[in-house]
Amino acid sequence: MLPQPMAQPAKSAPYGPGMKINISPDGSKYVRLMTAVQFWSRYTDNNTGTVNGTEEPVSSQLDFGIRRARLLLVSQLNSRFVIVTQLGINSQSTISGGAPARPPDRAKRRRSTCTTPCWTTR
């Protein structure tokens, strides 16, 4: 049986650099922050009799929003321990969330959020 090579620190992922904060002088220990955002716009030609959130008739709607937004945190603490955390929010727009479009007496819509923590050891 051949001897196993000593574990080496993981290299940074080949995607965009994001913001890297070195914890060790040689850069083998670090915290990295990356973001991704997807925007969208929608135009809807409504059916006759459609009303908006304030009960006013509308023939069409134009909507701008954030389809999804993510913040990724990657921490390389040593050659055998990486922490990956993803924080995000989905479907925030001027109609479905993010800006008040309903009369004050109606309940607010819950915002959609997601978190994905991941711990790995090698």
Backbone torsions as a table, in degrees:
resi	resn	phi	psi	omega
1	MET	NA	132.3	-179.6
2	LEU	-81.7	147.3	177.5
3	PRO	-67.4	142.9	179.5
4	GLN	-79.2	138.0	176.2
5	PRO	-66.6	151.8	179.6
6	MET	-66.7	141.1	-179.0
7	ALA	-61.6	136.2	178.3
8	GLN	-109.3	151.7	177.2
9	PRO	-61.1	144.7	178.0
10	ALA	-66.7	144.0	177.4
11	LYS	-83.8	155.9	176.9
12	SER	-61.8	147.0	179.8
13	ALA	-63.3	151.0	-175.2
14	PRO	-77.5	0.6	178.5
15	TYR	-82.5	-179.4	-174.2
16	GLY	-41.8	148.9	-171.5
17	PRO	-67.8	-28.1	-175.4
18	GLY	58.6	-149.1	176.6
19	MET	-118.7	120.0	-177.4
20	LYS	-110.7	128.4	177.6
21	ILE	-113.9	112.1	179.8
22	ASN	-74.8	132.7	176.3
23	ILE	-95.5	-32.6	178.0
24	SER	-109.6	153.3	-177.8
25	PRO	-59.6	-32.9	-178.3
26	ASP	-85.2	-3.5	177.3
27	GLY	82.1	6.0	179.9
28	SER	-76.5	-20.1	174.6
29	LYS	-117.5	128.4	-174.4
30	TYR	-157.8	167.6	168.6
31	VAL	-123.7	132.6	-177.8
32	ARG	-125.0	135.4	178.3
33	LEU	-117.4	131.6	177.9
34	MET	-135.9	149.8	178.8
35	THR	-129.6	154.3	174.0
36	ALA	-145.9	132.5	-179.5
37	VAL	-135.2	137.6	175.4
38	GLN	-122.3	121.3	179.1
39	PHE	-100.3	159.2	174.1
40	TRP	-149.7	160.5	171.8
41	SER	-135.5	146.6	-178.7
42	ARG	-135.1	140.4	170.7
43	TYR	-119.9	127.6	-178.4
44	THR	-122.3	126.4	173.9
45	ASP	-92.7	105.2	-171.8
46	ASN	-77.5	159.0	172.8
47	ASN	-72.2	159.8	176.5
48	THR	-60.7	134.2	178.6
49	GLY	91.1	-0.5	178.1
50	THR	-69.1	136.9	177.6
51	VAL	-118.7	155.8	178.3
52	ASN	-91.0	-170.0	-176.7
53	GLY	-63.4	-21.3	178.3
54	THR	-102.4	20.2	176.2
55	GLU	63.8	26.5	175.8
56	GLU	-98.6	138.4	178.9
57	PRO	-66.4	138.4	177.9
58	VAL	-136.3	137.2	-179.6
59	SER	-90.4	-22.2	179.1
60	SER	-154.5	164.0	178.6
61	GLN	-138.1	142.4	173.3
62	LEU	-120.4	129.8	-173.0
63	ASP	-134.8	134.2	174.1
64	PHE	-119.8	142.6	-179.1
65	GLY	-165.2	177.0	174.6
66	ILE	-99.1	113.9	179.5
67	ARG	-68.1	-48.3	175.0
68	ARG	-157.3	147.4	176.8
69	ALA	-136.4	136.3	-177.3
70	ARG	-133.0	145.0	170.5
71	LEU	-123.7	121.3	-179.2
72	LEU	-111.4	126.2	176.9
73	LEU	-114.7	123.4	178.4
74	VAL	-121.2	124.3	179.7
75	SER	-119.9	116.1	174.7
76	GLN	-98.6	103.3	-175.0
77	LEU	-91.4	-32.5	170.8
78	ASN	-158.3	-176.0	-174.5
79	SER	-68.3	-12.8	-177.6
80	ARG	-118.8	6.2	-174.2
81	PHE	-141.8	119.3	178.5
82	VAL	-128.0	138.0	173.5
83	ILE	-114.5	125.8	177.7
84	VAL	-119.6	123.5	179.0
85	THR	-128.9	132.3	177.8
86	GLN	-119.9	125.9	175.8
87	LEU	-115.8	143.1	-178.3
88	GLY	-161.1	169.9	177.1
89	ILE	-142.9	145.8	-175.5
90	ASN	-122.9	148.7	166.7
91	SER	51.1	57.5	174.9
92	GLN	-103.9	119.2	-178.7
93	SER	-143.5	176.3	179.8
94	THR	-70.8	-15.7	178.5
95	ILE	-104.1	-45.8	-172.7
96	SER	-96.1	-1.3	179.5
97	GLY	164.3	164.2	176.9
98	GLY	90.8	-35.7	178.3
99	ALA	-132.4	138.8	-178.3
100	PRO	-67.1	119.6	178.2
101	ALA	-119.6	1.7	-177.7
102	ARG	-111.9	154.0	174.3
103	PRO	-60.6	150.9	-174.7
104	PRO	-61.2	-21.8	-177.9
105	ASP	-81.4	-7.6	-180.0
106	ARG	-96.1	150.1	-178.6
107	ALA	-66.0	145.7	177.7
108	LYS	-80.0	148.7	176.5
109	ARG	-75.5	139.8	176.7
110	ARG	-69.8	142.7	176.2
111	ARG	-81.7	147.2	179.6
112	SER	-94.5	120.4	178.2
113	THR	-130.4	159.9	176.4
114	CYS	-144.2	146.7	171.7
115	THR	-134.9	142.2	-179.7
116	THR	-135.7	88.4	175.7
117	PRO	-80.0	147.1	-179.6
118	CYS	-148.7	125.6	176.4
119	TRP	-115.8	131.9	178.5
120	THR	-129.5	148.5	171.4
121	THR	-127.1	148.3	-178.8
122	ARG	-113.0	NA	NA
